[in-house]
């Protein structure tokens, strides 16, 4: 609303300024034109005629240059004596009298003589009259009181002020019509941004624009409906697959475990059974992660937020990792700054633990030769800064770019299309390739990409807690994931 009022005020002021400027320009042009016409070089001054008229023994005589100038301007002239009689003339029209009374002289001096515009000049022996052709000059006699002229310095500014007010008034009337149309357009755009249906009237100056907005709104509603339908179907499908796969997967894992522990089998056969069991476990974890990622993406995962101390939670996850997952080639160090020791946040403890464990497991899984993992927690103003870093192989360049793109998607979109965004290494075949001759997993399996879904879940969990995630490689080797989480005020 404020922006619309700003547009209206600027429109009104601009229109008023243009109107006043045009008024001033027109007045100036009119004044210049009048003075230019009055002093036109083709206008022959009667004074010059008087200077060219001389008295000789033969009578009054006009010099040659004087006659040429009268001829050039198609003018005539006559000289009246004190009695009003014509004592000399040059090309006097036939319908012009040769004798005049005082009242006649007073009349044509101010106006016209037989419709001829004339000028008069006091001459030594009488009155010199110079006339021009009919309908060539316009004479206007104006008498203005001196008091009125003195008051012009007051009336001219008042005139400009009144004209400015009038211009603003009419501009405001026209602007209000435009304002009402723009307000409807603005409200329509706002509704469209908030995914509400828009139906604007298509009459008026902005009718075409309103029709375009209506069409765009209809298309957006259709797209939103189609996307919701697709997302709902995908979520339902993932949930169904997750449920249906558990029973056969549990059976396969059970038989694989029995075969792996069967003393009657050869070592090579036991190894193959172990590979089957581990891949079944991997499928189980993948399905669980996929189900969780889908729920987080569409905000179907209920968040049980409560006040929680982040430092003890991180230590608990690290202790569980040391007890259950970490072998001798890995070291795990936890460092908590003083200002973060007692800090709390509002969050879901289980999901936060899942995020921290995913980050640690990411370093373990992708550094099979071992690495040092360091977890640091600090507090900067209103945010916790959680850093999980290792000195392993780090992220490949294309992986790092994809992870940060994924992070941007999670930060700025309502959901991520996992078909396109989850697995940053799409051309890696995720089959559990087994070298049956040797009974060992192939290099392709060892390099199998598990970053995508686990780190996607990390991004989604942090985002669900109004935080952000950043992925980077360290200069000396290894990688670092930094999570920013809002802390509760003390």
URURLIN-V807627 format. One record per backbone hydrogen bond with DSSP energy under -1.0 kcal/mol. CO is the residue of the C=O (numbers start at 0). NH is the residue of the N-H. E is the energy in kcal/mol with one decimal. If there is no record, write none. Layout:
# URURLIN-V807627
[[CO,NH,E] [CO,NH,E]]
This chain:
# URURLIN-V807627
[[0,4,-2.2] [1,5,-2.1] [2,6,-2.1] [3,7,-2.5] [4,8,-2.8] [5,9,-2.1] [6,10,-2.2] [7,11,-2.7] [8,12,-2.5] [9,13,-2.3] [10,14,-2.6] [11,15,-2.6] [12,16,-2.5] [13,17,-2.4] [14,18,-2.3] [15,19,-2.6] [16,20,-2.5] [17,21,-2.5] [18,22,-2.0] [19,23,-2.5] [20,24,-2.6] [21,25,-2.7] [22,26,-2.3] [23,27,-2.4] [24,28,-2.8] [25,29,-2.5] [26,30,-2.2] [27,31,-2.5] [28,32,-2.5] [29,33,-2.5] [30,34,-2.2] [31,35,-2.2] [32,36,-2.7] [33,37,-2.1] [34,38,-1.5] [36,39,-1.2] [39,42,-1.5] [44,48,-1.2] [45,49,-2.3] [46,50,-2.0] [47,51,-1.3] [51,62,-1.9] [53,60,-3.2] [55,58,-1.2] [58,55,-3.0] [60,53,-2.6] [62,66,-2.3] [63,67,-2.6] [64,68,-2.0] [65,69,-2.0] [66,70,-2.9] [67,71,-2.7] [68,72,-1.4] [69,74,-2.7] [70,73,-1.3] [75,130,-2.4] [76,89,-3.1] [77,128,-3.1] [78,86,-2.8] [78,87,-1.0] [79,126,-2.2] [80,83,-2.3] [83,99,-1.8] [84,80,-2.5] [87,78,-3.0] [89,76,-1.8] [92,95,-1.4] [97,85,-2.3] [100,104,-2.2] [101,105,-2.3] [102,106,-2.1] [103,107,-2.6] [104,108,-1.8] [106,110,-2.6] [112,115,-2.2] [115,112,-2.4] [116,131,-2.3] [118,129,-2.6] [120,127,-3.4] [122,125,-1.1] [125,122,-2.5] [126,79,-2.9] [127,120,-2.6] [128,77,-2.4] [129,118,-2.5] [130,75,-2.0] [132,135,-1.0] [144,148,-1.8] [145,149,-2.4] [146,150,-1.5] [148,151,-1.2] [150,153,-1.6] [150,154,-2.5] [151,155,-2.9] [153,157,-1.6] [154,158,-2.9] [155,159,-2.3] [156,160,-2.6] [157,161,-2.8] [158,162,-2.2] [159,163,-2.3] [160,164,-2.6] [161,165,-2.5] [162,166,-2.6] [163,167,-2.7] [164,168,-2.4] [165,169,-2.4] [166,170,-2.6] [167,171,-2.6] [168,172,-2.2] [169,173,-2.4] [170,174,-2.9] [171,175,-2.4] [172,176,-1.1] [173,177,-1.7] [174,178,-3.1] [175,179,-2.4] [176,180,-1.7] [177,181,-2.9] [178,182,-2.7] [179,183,-1.8] [180,184,-2.1] [181,185,-3.1] [182,186,-2.7] [183,187,-2.3] [184,188,-2.4] [185,189,-2.3] [186,190,-2.6] [187,191,-2.4] [188,192,-2.4] [189,193,-1.5] [190,195,-3.2] [191,194,-1.5] [203,206,-1.4] [205,209,-2.5] [206,210,-2.5] [207,211,-2.1] [208,212,-2.1] [209,213,-2.5] [210,214,-2.2] [211,215,-2.5] [212,216,-2.7] [213,217,-2.2] [214,218,-2.3] [215,219,-2.4] [216,220,-2.5] [217,221,-2.3] [218,222,-2.6] [219,223,-2.9] [220,224,-2.6] [221,225,-2.5] [222,226,-2.8] [223,227,-2.7] [224,228,-2.3] [225,229,-2.5] [226,230,-3.2] [227,231,-2.6] [228,232,-2.2] [229,233,-2.6] [230,234,-2.8] [231,235,-2.5] [232,236,-2.4] [233,237,-2.8] [234,238,-2.5] [235,239,-2.4] [236,240,-2.8] [237,241,-2.7] [238,242,-1.9] [239,243,-2.9] [240,244,-2.2] [244,248,-1.9] [245,249,-2.6] [246,250,-2.2] [247,251,-2.4] [248,252,-2.5] [249,253,-2.3] [250,254,-2.5] [251,255,-2.3] [252,256,-2.3] [253,257,-2.1] [254,258,-2.5] [255,259,-2.2] [256,260,-1.5] [261,264,-1.2] [265,269,-2.3] [266,270,-2.7] [267,271,-1.9] [268,272,-2.2] [269,273,-2.3] [270,274,-2.3] [271,275,-2.2] [272,276,-2.5] [273,277,-2.7] [274,278,-2.5] [275,279,-2.3] [276,280,-2.4] [277,281,-2.2] [278,282,-2.5] [279,283,-2.5] [280,284,-2.6] [281,285,-2.6] [282,286,-2.8] [283,287,-2.2] [284,288,-2.7] [285,289,-2.9] [286,290,-2.4] [287,291,-2.2] [288,292,-3.1] [289,293,-2.3] [290,294,-2.0] [291,295,-2.6] [292,296,-2.5] [293,297,-1.8] [294,299,-3.4] [294,300,-1.2] [295,298,-1.1] [302,304,-1.4] [305,346,-2.4] [307,344,-2.4] [308,312,-1.1] [309,313,-2.2] [310,314,-2.2] [311,315,-2.3] [312,316,-1.9] [313,317,-2.5] [314,318,-2.5] [315,319,-2.2] [316,320,-2.2] [317,321,-2.4] [318,322,-2.1] [319,323,-2.0] [320,324,-2.7] [320,325,-2.1] [326,329,-1.7] [330,372,-3.2] [332,374,-3.6] [334,376,-2.5] [336,339,-1.3] [343,487,-3.1] [344,307,-2.6] [346,305,-2.0] [347,351,-2.4] [348,352,-2.6] [349,353,-2.1] [350,354,-2.2] [351,355,-2.3] [352,356,-2.7] [353,357,-2.3] [354,358,-1.8] [355,359,-2.1] [356,360,-3.0] [357,361,-2.0] [358,362,-1.4] [359,363,-2.0] [360,364,-3.2] [361,365,-1.5] [363,366,-1.1] [366,369,-2.2] [370,330,-1.6] [372,332,-2.6] [373,388,-2.5] [374,334,-3.1] [375,386,-3.0] [376,336,-2.8] [377,384,-3.0] [379,382,-1.5] [381,486,-2.9] [382,379,-2.8] [383,484,-2.1] [384,377,-1.9] [385,482,-3.2] [386,375,-2.8] [387,480,-2.3] [388,373,-3.1] [395,399,-2.8] [396,400,-2.2] [397,401,-1.9] [398,402,-2.7] [399,403,-2.2] [400,404,-2.0] [401,405,-2.6] [402,406,-2.5] [403,407,-2.1] [404,408,-2.3] [405,409,-2.4] [406,410,-2.2] [407,411,-2.3] [408,412,-2.0] [415,417,-1.1] [416,419,-1.4] [416,420,-2.9] [417,421,-1.0] [424,427,-1.7] [430,432,-2.3] [432,441,-1.1] [433,435,-1.4] [434,438,-3.0] [439,434,-2.3] [441,445,-1.9] [442,446,-2.3] [444,447,-1.4] [449,453,-1.1] [450,454,-3.0] [451,455,-2.0] [452,456,-2.3] [453,457,-1.6] [454,458,-2.5] [455,459,-2.5] [456,460,-2.8] [457,461,-2.6] [458,462,-2.5] [459,463,-2.5] [461,466,-2.4] [462,465,-2.2] [467,483,-2.9] [469,481,-2.8] [471,479,-2.9] [473,476,-1.3] [477,473,-2.1] [478,389,-2.2] [479,471,-2.1] [480,387,-2.3] [481,469,-2.4] [482,385,-3.0] [483,467,-1.5] [484,383,-3.9]]
